[in-house]
Amino acid sequence: MTEVNVIHINSPFLDQKPGTSGLRKSTLKFQEQHYLEVFIEAILLSLENIQGSTLVVGGDGRYGNIEAIEKIVQICVAHKVGKVIVPKDGLLSTPATSNLIRKENAVGGIILSASHNPGGIDGDFGVKLNIANGGPAPEIITNQIFKSTQSLTSYKISKIKLPDFSQYGSFNYGETTLEIIDGLKDYSALMEKIFDFDQISDFLKKDFSLIFDAMNAVTGPYAKNIFVEKMGLANDCVMNGDPLKDFGGLHPDPNLTYAAHLADLLLNKKSYSFGAACDGDGDRNMILGSGCFVNPSDSLAVITANTACVPGYKEGIAGVARSMPTSSAVDIVASALNIPCYETPTGWKFFGNLLDSNLITICGEESFGTGSNHVREKDGLWAVLYWLQILAEKNCSVSDLIQNHWRKFGRNYYSRHDYEAIPSNIANQIFDNLSSILPTLKGTNFAGNSVKDADNFSYLDPVDNSISENQGLRVILEDNSRVIVRLSGTGTKGATLRLYFEKFINPQQNLSLNPQIALKPLIDDIDDLLNISKLTKMETPTVIT
């Protein structure tokens, strides 16, 4: 008989409202007594038929990962969860978690990650629930979790001795079985079903050098398993490959700012033919070639245009979807392929309905995330392998591939400007100022063009007919150039103001401009309109992609 304790707390925690990617707070906040446990209790109460079911638990290895897993297992035993599956050392990427949930017919999975946010005691921590389809919990469930946290004054936890999570094994605790498994095996097997590892390996061994930056995060072991053990490449093709609790002091966000060393190797030194990076939990990716940065919006378009190169998609795809702020480059490809293209709000959960209903096969966001129906999350390593498969099939460079794409489809000059950790009142002021003048902008001159439309994006889900409003402010010009303004919900300090700029150029026009030059009229006019530089006291954004 397993002893179960009911732990009472003085008052509910009122700040545990999950966002688009679960609950993210500072590590120190999650270290507060009972804080994590109450949120886990609320998650288990939100899941139907939790007794006797299977639950997957893992994380990106950041500070507090194993300790959190231990507490979660103890709470699961108290709730008589049938089986808890945990990877060795508690390390499981977000896409690998999605795959494992689906493979094991689990009721869901608890992912311990703050994604691309910094880790360590002074960094961030996060908890996200994924449901039975493998995707992030929808709002109806996250709202239920939040409602529970508003009234919970106790939680149940078992008093059990847990095994060493560095060893494989199966352990029984009353009505619960704990399985510690190889977190790499199932994911690698899935990738081998989709891609031709032999073809990619042969290509990389000829005269095409690869460097992969795992950013001291969770994808290091996966990349070593695939590139070194399975494809036979040298160990040094993976840099920063050992997961560290604080990510080695790095900000594990794969962009030109936070993966600056990798960018320097590819863009300046041109030391490798191909470079890639993934974020803390392995769902984001950045693709680089020698002297060539691939914008994530272009990456989605290239992936969609070249399905015939990839064994797993040779039969064609049902459709494609992008988030609203993502450039419309993929729309042009979809039109040429005569397949539907859906425009959704930001947040991977919106793709889930489309994927589950077989309306789409591939989807992506401008925030360095692409994926397909193989899981229900964006998948960084999958995107890297997809690019390598295309390059191996076409026997060309990254630059040649992207240039040929533009010559065929035209180029969507595109850039995102992030103003990070600015005072929330300033971010809200800028956003509200634009919101208030939106109705007056139609027909006015902006960036040398006339404003065709100005609105706050709303989305009607074609599957469940739900409506999601207030998804981002849009200024759309007569030539379909766009400026989009959003407030991000992924940070934990202050607010992040995000601006997106897009201008389409047809194949007969100049395809080789620097995006910041091509987009300068849009950038300058939105700054003038909203006084962004003045109000934020920042001459340049924190991150430009």
FITOR-135797 format. One record per residue (C-alpha): x, y, z. Coordinates in Angstrom, 1 decimal. Layout:
<pts>
pt east:X	north:Y	up:Z
...
</pts>
This chain:
<pts>
pt east:0.0	north:0.0	up:0.0
pt east:1.5	north:3.3	up:-1.1
pt east:1.2	north:6.1	up:1.5
pt east:-0.6	north:9.2	up:0.2
pt east:-0.4	north:12.5	up:1.9
pt east:-2.8	north:15.5	up:1.5
pt east:-0.7	north:18.7	up:1.7
pt east:-2.7	north:21.8	up:2.6
pt east:-1.6	north:25.3	up:1.7
pt east:-2.8	north:28.6	up:3.3
pt east:-4.3	north:30.1	up:0.1
pt east:-4.5	north:29.4	up:-3.7
pt east:-1.9	north:30.7	up:-6.1
pt east:-3.6	north:33.3	up:-8.3
pt east:-0.9	north:33.7	up:-10.9
pt east:-0.9	north:30.3	up:-12.6
pt east:-2.7	north:31.2	up:-15.8
pt east:-1.2	north:29.1	up:-18.7
pt east:-0.3	north:31.0	up:-21.9
pt east:0.1	north:29.7	up:-25.5
pt east:3.0	north:27.6	up:-24.3
pt east:1.9	north:26.6	up:-20.8
pt east:2.9	north:28.2	up:-17.5
pt east:6.2	north:30.1	up:-17.7
pt east:7.7	north:31.8	up:-14.7
pt east:11.2	north:32.5	up:-13.2
pt east:12.9	north:29.4	up:-11.9
pt east:12.8	north:31.0	up:-8.4
pt east:9.0	north:31.2	up:-8.6
pt east:8.8	north:27.5	up:-9.4
pt east:11.1	north:26.9	up:-6.4
pt east:8.6	north:28.4	up:-4.0
pt east:7.0	north:25.9	up:-1.7
pt east:4.0	north:24.0	up:-3.2
pt east:4.0	north:26.2	up:-6.4
pt east:4.8	north:23.4	up:-8.9
pt east:2.8	north:20.8	up:-7.0
pt east:-0.4	north:22.8	up:-7.0
pt east:-0.1	north:23.4	up:-10.8
pt east:0.5	north:19.7	up:-11.4
pt east:-2.5	north:18.9	up:-9.3
pt east:-4.6	north:21.2	up:-11.4
pt east:-3.4	north:19.6	up:-14.6
pt east:-4.3	north:16.1	up:-13.4
pt east:-7.7	north:17.3	up:-12.3
pt east:-8.3	north:18.7	up:-15.8
pt east:-7.6	north:15.3	up:-17.5
pt east:-10.5	north:12.8	up:-17.8
pt east:-10.0	north:9.2	up:-16.8
pt east:-6.6	north:9.9	up:-15.4
pt east:-6.7	north:6.8	up:-13.2
pt east:-5.2	north:3.8	up:-15.0
pt east:-4.1	north:5.9	up:-18.0
pt east:-0.6	north:6.6	up:-19.4
pt east:1.2	north:9.9	up:-18.9
pt east:4.5	north:11.0	up:-20.5
pt east:6.7	north:13.3	up:-18.5
pt east:10.0	north:14.9	up:-19.6
pt east:11.9	north:18.1	up:-20.1
pt east:14.7	north:20.0	up:-21.7
pt east:17.2	north:19.5	up:-18.9
pt east:17.1	north:23.0	up:-17.5
pt east:17.6	north:23.8	up:-13.7
pt east:15.1	north:21.9	up:-11.6
pt east:14.1	north:19.4	up:-14.3
pt east:14.8	north:16.1	up:-12.5
pt east:13.5	north:17.5	up:-9.2
pt east:10.2	north:18.5	up:-10.9
pt east:9.9	north:15.1	up:-12.5
pt east:10.3	north:13.4	up:-9.1
pt east:7.5	north:15.5	up:-7.6
pt east:5.3	north:14.9	up:-10.7
pt east:5.8	north:11.1	up:-10.4
pt east:4.9	north:11.2	up:-6.7
pt east:1.7	north:13.2	up:-7.5
pt east:0.8	north:10.8	up:-10.3
pt east:1.1	north:7.8	up:-8.0
pt east:-1.2	north:9.5	up:-5.5
pt east:-3.7	north:10.0	up:-8.3
pt east:-3.4	north:6.3	up:-9.4
pt east:-2.1	north:7.1	up:-12.9
pt east:-1.7	north:3.7	up:-14.6
pt east:1.7	north:4.3	up:-16.2
pt east:4.2	north:7.2	up:-16.1
pt east:6.8	north:7.2	up:-18.9
pt east:10.0	north:9.2	up:-18.2
pt east:13.1	north:9.3	up:-20.4
pt east:16.5	north:8.5	up:-19.0
pt east:17.9	north:11.6	up:-17.2
pt east:14.5	north:13.3	up:-17.7
pt east:15.6	north:14.5	up:-21.1
pt east:12.9	north:14.6	up:-23.8
pt east:12.4	north:17.2	up:-26.6
pt east:9.0	north:18.6	up:-27.2
pt east:8.5	north:16.9	up:-30.6
pt east:9.8	north:13.6	up:-29.1
pt east:7.2	north:14.0	up:-26.3
pt east:4.5	north:14.5	up:-28.9
pt east:5.6	north:11.4	up:-30.8
pt east:5.7	north:9.3	up:-27.6
pt east:2.2	north:10.4	up:-26.5
pt east:0.8	north:9.3	up:-29.8
pt east:2.8	north:6.1	up:-29.9
pt east:1.9	north:5.0	up:-26.4
pt east:-1.8	north:6.1	up:-26.7
pt east:-1.2	north:8.3	up:-23.6
pt east:-3.8	north:10.6	up:-22.1
pt east:-1.2	north:13.4	up:-22.4
pt east:2.2	north:14.5	up:-21.5
pt east:3.7	north:17.1	up:-19.2
pt east:6.6	north:19.0	up:-20.7
pt east:9.0	north:20.8	up:-18.4
pt east:10.5	north:23.6	up:-20.4
pt east:10.5	north:27.3	up:-21.0
pt east:11.5	north:26.6	up:-24.6
pt east:13.9	north:29.3	up:-25.9
pt east:14.1	north:31.3	up:-22.6
pt east:17.3	north:31.2	up:-20.6
pt east:17.7	north:28.6	up:-17.9
pt east:19.5	north:28.3	up:-14.6
pt east:18.6	north:29.5	up:-11.1
pt east:18.3	north:33.0	up:-12.4
pt east:16.5	north:32.0	up:-15.6
pt east:13.1	north:30.6	up:-16.4
pt east:11.2	north:27.4	up:-16.0
pt east:7.9	north:26.2	up:-17.5
pt east:5.3	north:23.5	up:-17.4
pt east:3.2	north:22.6	up:-20.5
pt east:0.4	north:20.1	up:-20.9
pt east:0.0	north:18.2	up:-24.2
pt east:-3.1	north:16.2	up:-24.8
pt east:-3.8	north:12.8	up:-26.3
pt east:-3.3	north:13.9	up:-30.0
pt east:0.3	north:15.0	up:-29.0
pt east:-0.4	north:18.7	up:-29.3
pt east:-0.6	north:21.6	up:-26.8
pt east:-3.7	north:21.7	up:-24.6
pt east:-6.5	north:23.9	up:-26.1
pt east:-7.9	north:26.9	up:-24.3
pt east:-10.9	north:25.0	up:-23.0
pt east:-8.4	north:22.8	up:-21.0
pt east:-5.9	north:25.5	up:-20.0
pt east:-8.8	north:27.6	up:-18.8
pt east:-10.0	north:24.7	up:-16.7
pt east:-6.5	north:24.3	up:-15.2
pt east:-6.4	north:28.0	up:-14.4
pt east:-9.9	north:27.8	up:-12.8
pt east:-8.7	north:24.9	up:-10.6
pt east:-5.6	north:26.9	up:-9.4
pt east:-7.8	north:29.7	up:-8.3
pt east:-9.4	north:27.5	up:-5.6
pt east:-7.0	north:24.7	up:-4.8
pt east:-5.8	north:24.8	up:-1.2
pt east:-4.4	north:21.2	up:-1.2
pt east:-2.7	north:18.6	up:-3.3
pt east:-2.1	north:14.8	up:-3.1
pt east:1.4	north:13.4	up:-3.1
pt east:2.7	north:9.9	up:-2.4
pt east:5.5	north:9.0	up:-0.1
pt east:7.7	north:6.7	up:-2.2
pt east:11.4	north:6.1	up:-2.8
pt east:12.2	north:6.9	up:-6.4
pt east:14.8	north:5.2	up:-8.5
pt east:17.9	north:6.8	up:-10.1
pt east:16.6	north:8.4	up:-13.4
pt east:20.0	north:7.8	up:-15.0
pt east:19.1	north:4.1	up:-15.3
pt east:16.5	north:2.3	up:-17.4
pt east:13.9	north:0.2	up:-15.7
pt east:10.3	north:-0.5	up:-14.7
pt east:9.1	north:0.2	up:-11.1
pt east:5.8	north:-0.5	up:-9.5
pt east:4.2	north:1.8	up:-6.9
pt east:0.7	north:0.5	up:-6.0
pt east:-1.5	north:0.9	up:-9.1
pt east:1.2	north:3.0	up:-10.9
pt east:4.1	north:1.7	up:-13.0
pt east:7.0	north:4.0	up:-13.6
pt east:9.0	north:3.3	up:-16.8
pt east:12.4	north:4.9	up:-17.4
pt east:13.0	north:4.6	up:-21.2
pt east:15.4	north:5.6	up:-23.9
pt east:14.1	north:9.0	up:-25.0
pt east:16.0	north:9.0	up:-28.3
pt east:15.0	north:5.6	up:-29.8
pt east:11.4	north:6.3	up:-30.8
pt east:12.1	north:9.7	up:-32.2
pt east:15.1	north:8.6	up:-34.3
pt east:13.0	north:5.7	up:-35.6
pt east:10.3	north:8.1	up:-36.7
pt east:12.9	north:10.3	up:-38.5
pt east:14.2	north:7.2	up:-40.4
pt east:10.7	north:6.5	up:-41.6
pt east:10.4	north:10.0	up:-43.1
pt east:14.0	north:10.6	up:-44.5
pt east:16.6	north:8.6	up:-46.3
pt east:19.5	north:8.6	up:-43.8
pt east:21.8	north:6.8	up:-46.2
pt east:21.3	north:9.4	up:-49.0
pt east:21.8	north:12.3	up:-46.5
pt east:24.9	north:10.6	up:-45.0
pt east:26.5	north:10.0	up:-48.4
pt east:25.9	north:13.7	up:-49.4
pt east:27.4	north:15.0	up:-46.2
pt east:30.5	north:12.8	up:-46.5
pt east:31.3	north:14.0	up:-50.1
pt east:32.1	north:17.6	up:-49.9
pt east:29.3	north:19.2	up:-47.9
pt east:30.3	north:20.0	up:-44.3
pt east:27.7	north:20.3	up:-41.5
pt east:27.7	north:22.0	up:-38.1
pt east:24.8	north:21.7	up:-35.8
pt east:24.5	north:23.9	up:-32.7
pt east:22.4	north:22.3	up:-29.9
pt east:22.9	north:25.4	up:-27.7
pt east:23.7	north:23.2	up:-24.7
pt east:20.1	north:22.1	up:-24.7
pt east:18.0	north:19.0	up:-25.3
pt east:18.7	north:18.3	up:-29.0
pt east:22.4	north:17.6	up:-28.4
pt east:21.8	north:13.8	up:-27.7
pt east:19.3	north:13.5	up:-30.5
pt east:21.7	north:15.2	up:-33.0
pt east:24.6	north:13.0	up:-31.9
pt east:22.4	north:9.9	up:-32.2
pt east:21.3	north:10.8	up:-35.8
pt east:24.4	north:12.5	up:-37.3
pt east:27.2	north:10.7	up:-35.5
pt east:25.8	north:7.2	up:-34.6
pt east:23.4	north:6.6	up:-37.4
pt east:25.0	north:8.7	up:-40.3
pt east:28.6	north:8.2	up:-39.3
pt east:29.7	north:11.8	up:-39.2
pt east:32.5	north:13.1	up:-37.0
pt east:31.7	north:13.9	up:-33.3
pt east:32.6	north:17.6	up:-33.9
pt east:29.7	north:18.1	up:-36.3
pt east:27.6	north:18.8	up:-33.1
pt east:28.6	north:21.8	up:-31.1
pt east:27.3	north:22.7	up:-27.6
pt east:26.0	north:19.1	up:-27.6
pt east:25.7	north:18.4	up:-23.9
pt east:22.5	north:19.6	up:-22.1
pt east:23.4	north:21.9	up:-19.3
pt east:21.1	north:23.2	up:-16.5
pt east:21.8	north:26.8	up:-17.4
pt east:22.5	north:26.1	up:-21.1
pt east:26.1	north:27.1	up:-20.5
pt east:25.0	north:30.7	up:-20.0
pt east:23.6	north:30.8	up:-23.5
pt east:20.1	north:32.1	up:-24.5
pt east:18.9	north:29.0	up:-26.3
pt east:17.0	north:30.8	up:-29.0
pt east:18.2	north:29.9	up:-32.5
pt east:18.4	north:33.3	up:-34.2
pt east:21.2	north:35.5	up:-35.5
pt east:21.4	north:37.3	up:-32.2
pt east:21.6	north:34.4	up:-29.7
pt east:23.3	north:31.9	up:-32.0
pt east:25.9	north:34.6	up:-33.0
pt east:28.9	north:32.2	up:-32.9
pt east:27.2	north:29.8	up:-35.4
pt east:26.1	north:32.7	up:-37.6
pt east:29.7	north:34.0	up:-37.7
pt east:31.0	north:30.5	up:-38.7
pt east:28.6	north:30.4	up:-41.6
pt east:27.9	north:34.0	up:-42.7
pt east:31.4	north:35.6	up:-42.1
pt east:34.0	north:32.8	up:-42.0
pt east:32.0	north:30.5	up:-44.4
pt east:33.6	north:27.6	up:-42.6
pt east:30.8	north:25.1	up:-43.3
pt east:28.4	north:24.3	up:-46.2
pt east:25.4	north:24.0	up:-43.8
pt east:24.7	north:25.2	up:-40.3
pt east:21.6	north:24.7	up:-38.1
pt east:20.6	north:25.3	up:-34.5
pt east:17.7	north:24.3	up:-32.3
pt east:16.3	north:25.9	up:-29.2
pt east:16.0	north:24.7	up:-25.6
pt east:13.3	north:22.1	up:-26.0
pt east:14.0	north:21.2	up:-29.7
pt east:11.0	north:22.6	up:-31.5
pt east:12.6	north:25.6	up:-33.2
pt east:15.2	north:25.7	up:-35.9
pt east:17.5	north:28.1	up:-37.8
pt east:18.9	north:27.1	up:-41.2
pt east:22.1	north:28.7	up:-42.5
pt east:24.2	north:28.1	up:-45.6
pt east:27.7	north:29.3	up:-46.5
pt east:27.1	north:33.1	up:-46.6
pt east:23.4	north:32.6	up:-46.5
pt east:20.7	north:33.0	up:-43.8
pt east:17.3	north:31.4	up:-44.5
pt east:14.4	north:33.3	up:-43.2
pt east:11.9	north:30.9	up:-41.4
pt east:9.1	north:32.1	up:-43.6
pt east:11.2	north:31.2	up:-46.7
pt east:12.1	north:27.9	up:-45.1
pt east:8.4	north:26.9	up:-44.8
pt east:7.9	north:27.8	up:-48.5
pt east:10.9	north:25.8	up:-49.6
pt east:9.9	north:22.8	up:-47.5
pt east:6.4	north:23.0	up:-49.1
pt east:7.7	north:23.3	up:-52.6
pt east:10.0	north:20.3	up:-52.4
pt east:7.9	north:17.5	up:-50.9
pt east:8.8	north:15.3	up:-53.8
pt east:12.4	north:15.2	up:-52.5
pt east:11.4	north:13.6	up:-49.2
pt east:10.4	north:9.9	up:-49.0
pt east:7.8	north:10.6	up:-46.3
pt east:6.0	north:13.1	up:-48.5
pt east:6.5	north:11.8	up:-52.0
pt east:2.8	north:11.1	up:-52.4
pt east:2.0	north:14.8	up:-52.0
pt east:0.5	north:16.8	up:-49.2
pt east:-3.1	north:17.7	up:-48.3
pt east:-2.5	north:21.4	up:-47.6
pt east:-0.4	north:23.8	up:-45.7
pt east:-0.9	north:26.3	up:-42.9
pt east:1.0	north:29.3	up:-41.6
pt east:0.5	north:31.7	up:-38.7
pt east:-0.8	north:35.1	up:-39.6
pt east:2.5	north:37.0	up:-38.9
pt east:4.4	north:34.5	up:-41.1
pt east:5.1	north:35.8	up:-44.6
pt east:2.8	north:34.8	up:-47.4
pt east:5.7	north:33.1	up:-49.4
pt east:4.1	north:29.7	up:-48.7
pt east:0.7	north:30.9	up:-50.0
pt east:2.3	north:31.4	up:-53.4
pt east:3.7	north:27.9	up:-53.4
pt east:0.4	north:26.4	up:-52.3
pt east:-1.4	north:28.2	up:-55.1
pt east:1.1	north:26.8	up:-57.6
pt east:0.6	north:23.3	up:-56.2
pt east:-3.2	north:23.8	up:-56.1
pt east:-3.5	north:22.9	up:-52.5
pt east:-5.2	north:24.9	up:-49.7
pt east:-3.3	north:27.3	up:-47.5
pt east:-4.7	north:28.3	up:-44.1
pt east:-3.9	north:31.4	up:-42.1
pt east:-4.1	north:30.9	up:-38.4
pt east:-3.3	north:32.8	up:-35.2
pt east:0.1	north:32.4	up:-33.6
pt east:0.3	north:29.2	up:-31.4
pt east:0.8	north:25.7	up:-32.6
pt east:-2.4	north:24.5	up:-31.0
pt east:-4.3	north:26.1	up:-33.9
pt east:-2.6	north:23.8	up:-36.4
pt east:-3.8	north:20.7	up:-34.4
pt east:-7.4	north:20.8	up:-35.6
pt east:-6.2	north:21.1	up:-39.2
pt east:-3.7	north:18.3	up:-38.9
pt east:-6.1	north:16.0	up:-37.1
pt east:-8.8	north:16.6	up:-39.8
pt east:-6.2	north:15.9	up:-42.6
pt east:-6.8	north:19.3	up:-44.0
pt east:-3.0	north:20.0	up:-44.0
pt east:0.2	north:18.1	up:-43.9
pt east:2.8	north:20.8	up:-43.3
pt east:2.6	north:23.9	up:-41.2
pt east:4.9	north:26.6	up:-39.8
pt east:5.5	north:29.9	up:-38.1
pt east:7.9	north:32.7	up:-38.6
pt east:9.3	north:32.2	up:-35.1
pt east:11.7	north:29.5	up:-36.4
pt east:9.1	north:26.7	up:-36.1
pt east:8.1	north:24.2	up:-38.8
pt east:6.4	north:20.9	up:-38.6
pt east:4.1	north:18.3	up:-40.2
pt east:1.5	north:15.6	up:-39.4
pt east:4.3	north:13.3	up:-38.1
pt east:3.7	north:14.9	up:-34.6
pt east:1.6	north:17.7	up:-33.2
pt east:4.4	north:20.1	up:-32.4
pt east:6.9	north:22.1	up:-34.4
pt east:10.0	north:20.0	up:-34.8
pt east:13.5	north:21.5	up:-35.1
pt east:15.5	north:18.5	up:-36.1
pt east:12.9	north:17.3	up:-38.5
pt east:13.2	north:20.7	up:-40.3
pt east:17.0	north:20.3	up:-40.4
pt east:16.8	north:16.8	up:-41.8
pt east:14.2	north:18.0	up:-44.3
pt east:16.6	north:20.7	up:-45.7
pt east:19.4	north:18.2	up:-45.8
pt east:17.2	north:15.7	up:-47.7
pt east:16.3	north:18.4	up:-50.3
pt east:19.9	north:19.4	up:-50.7
pt east:21.1	north:15.8	up:-51.1
pt east:18.4	north:15.1	up:-53.7
pt east:19.1	north:18.2	up:-55.7
pt east:22.9	north:18.2	up:-55.0
pt east:23.1	north:21.9	up:-54.5
pt east:24.0	north:24.5	up:-51.9
pt east:21.6	north:26.3	up:-49.5
pt east:22.2	north:29.6	up:-51.5
pt east:21.4	north:27.9	up:-54.8
pt east:18.3	north:26.3	up:-53.5
pt east:16.9	north:29.6	up:-52.0
pt east:17.9	north:31.6	up:-55.1
pt east:16.2	north:29.2	up:-57.5
pt east:13.1	north:29.3	up:-55.3
pt east:12.9	north:33.1	up:-55.6
pt east:13.5	north:33.0	up:-59.3
pt east:10.5	north:30.7	up:-59.6
pt east:8.1	north:32.1	up:-57.1
pt east:9.3	north:35.6	up:-56.3
pt east:10.7	north:36.9	up:-53.0
pt east:8.7	north:38.0	up:-50.0
pt east:11.1	north:40.4	up:-48.3
pt east:10.4	north:39.8	up:-44.6
pt east:11.7	north:40.8	up:-41.2
pt east:10.7	north:40.6	up:-37.5
pt east:11.8	north:43.2	up:-35.0
pt east:11.6	north:42.3	up:-31.3
pt east:11.7	north:44.8	up:-28.5
pt east:12.3	north:42.5	up:-25.6
pt east:11.8	north:43.1	up:-21.8
pt east:10.4	north:46.6	up:-22.2
pt east:8.1	north:48.0	up:-19.5
pt east:4.6	north:46.4	up:-19.9
pt east:3.0	north:49.8	up:-19.8
pt east:5.1	north:51.1	up:-22.7
pt east:4.4	north:48.0	up:-24.8
pt east:0.7	north:48.3	up:-24.1
pt east:0.7	north:52.0	up:-24.9
pt east:2.2	north:51.4	up:-28.3
pt east:-0.2	north:48.6	up:-29.0
pt east:-3.2	north:50.5	up:-27.8
pt east:-2.2	north:53.6	up:-29.8
pt east:-2.2	north:51.7	up:-33.0
pt east:-5.4	north:49.9	up:-32.1
pt east:-7.2	north:53.2	up:-31.5
pt east:-6.2	north:54.6	up:-34.9
pt east:-6.8	north:51.5	up:-37.0
pt east:-10.2	north:52.6	up:-38.2
pt east:-8.8	north:55.9	up:-39.6
pt east:-5.9	north:54.4	up:-41.5
pt east:-7.7	north:53.0	up:-44.5
pt east:-7.0	north:55.1	up:-47.6
pt east:-4.2	north:57.0	up:-46.0
pt east:-0.6	north:57.1	up:-47.4
pt east:1.9	north:54.8	up:-45.8
pt east:5.4	north:53.9	up:-47.0
pt east:4.6	north:55.4	up:-50.4
pt east:1.5	north:53.3	up:-50.8
pt east:-2.2	north:53.5	up:-49.9
pt east:-3.6	north:51.5	up:-46.9
pt east:-6.0	north:48.9	up:-48.2
pt east:-7.1	north:47.5	up:-44.9
pt east:-6.2	north:47.9	up:-41.2
pt east:-7.7	north:45.5	up:-38.6
pt east:-7.2	north:43.2	up:-35.6
pt east:-6.9	north:39.7	up:-37.0
pt east:-9.6	north:37.2	up:-36.0
pt east:-9.8	north:33.5	up:-37.0
pt east:-12.7	north:31.2	up:-37.7
pt east:-11.6	north:27.6	up:-37.2
pt east:-12.8	north:25.6	up:-40.1
pt east:-13.0	north:22.4	up:-38.0
pt east:-14.8	north:23.4	up:-34.8
pt east:-16.1	north:26.8	up:-35.9
pt east:-14.5	north:28.5	up:-32.9
pt east:-13.6	north:32.1	up:-33.2
pt east:-10.3	north:33.6	up:-31.9
pt east:-10.3	north:37.4	up:-31.9
pt east:-7.6	north:40.0	up:-31.2
pt east:-4.8	north:38.0	up:-32.7
pt east:-2.6	north:40.9	up:-33.9
pt east:-2.9	north:44.3	up:-35.5
pt east:-2.5	north:44.5	up:-39.3
pt east:-1.8	north:47.3	up:-41.7
pt east:-2.2	north:46.0	up:-45.2
pt east:-1.2	north:48.2	up:-48.2
pt east:-2.6	north:48.1	up:-51.8
pt east:0.4	north:46.2	up:-53.0
pt east:-0.2	north:43.6	up:-50.2
pt east:2.8	north:44.8	up:-48.2
pt east:2.1	north:44.3	up:-44.5
pt east:3.0	north:45.6	up:-41.1
pt east:1.9	north:43.6	up:-38.1
pt east:2.1	north:44.5	up:-34.4
pt east:1.8	north:41.9	up:-31.6
pt east:2.6	north:41.5	up:-27.9
pt east:4.3	north:38.3	up:-27.2
pt east:3.3	north:36.0	up:-24.3
pt east:6.5	north:33.9	up:-24.2
pt east:8.7	north:36.1	up:-22.0
pt east:8.7	north:36.3	up:-18.2
pt east:10.3	north:39.8	up:-17.7
pt east:8.4	north:42.9	up:-18.9
pt east:6.8	north:42.6	up:-22.3
pt east:8.0	north:41.9	up:-25.8
pt east:6.7	north:44.0	up:-28.6
pt east:6.9	north:42.3	up:-32.0
pt east:6.7	north:44.0	up:-35.4
pt east:6.6	north:42.1	up:-38.7
pt east:7.3	north:43.6	up:-42.1
pt east:6.6	north:42.1	up:-45.5
pt east:6.9	north:43.2	up:-49.1
pt east:6.6	north:40.9	up:-52.2
pt east:8.9	north:41.3	up:-55.2
pt east:8.2	north:39.3	up:-58.4
pt east:10.9	north:37.2	up:-60.1
pt east:11.7	north:40.0	up:-62.6
pt east:12.6	north:42.5	up:-59.9
pt east:15.6	north:42.8	up:-57.6
pt east:15.8	north:39.6	up:-55.5
pt east:19.2	north:40.3	up:-53.8
pt east:18.5	north:43.3	up:-51.6
pt east:19.2	north:43.3	up:-47.9
pt east:15.7	north:42.9	up:-46.3
pt east:16.3	north:45.8	up:-43.9
pt east:16.8	north:48.0	up:-47.0
pt east:13.9	north:46.6	up:-49.0
pt east:11.6	north:47.1	up:-46.0
pt east:13.0	north:50.5	up:-44.8
pt east:9.9	north:52.6	up:-45.8
pt east:7.7	north:50.3	up:-43.8
pt east:10.0	north:50.3	up:-40.8
pt east:10.5	north:54.0	up:-40.8
pt east:6.8	north:54.9	up:-41.2
pt east:5.5	north:52.6	up:-38.4
pt east:8.2	north:54.0	up:-36.1
pt east:7.0	north:57.6	up:-37.0
pt east:3.4	north:56.6	up:-36.6
pt east:3.8	north:55.0	up:-33.2
pt east:6.9	north:56.7	up:-31.8
pt east:8.4	north:53.3	up:-31.0
pt east:12.1	north:54.4	up:-30.7
pt east:11.1	north:57.3	up:-28.5
pt east:8.8	north:55.4	up:-26.2
pt east:11.0	north:52.3	up:-25.8
pt east:14.2	north:54.4	up:-25.6
pt east:15.8	north:51.9	up:-28.0
pt east:17.4	north:53.0	up:-31.2
pt east:17.3	north:49.4	up:-32.5
pt east:15.3	north:46.3	up:-31.7
pt east:16.7	north:43.7	up:-29.4
pt east:16.5	north:41.0	up:-32.1
pt east:16.1	north:41.4	up:-35.8
pt east:15.3	north:38.3	up:-37.9
</pts>
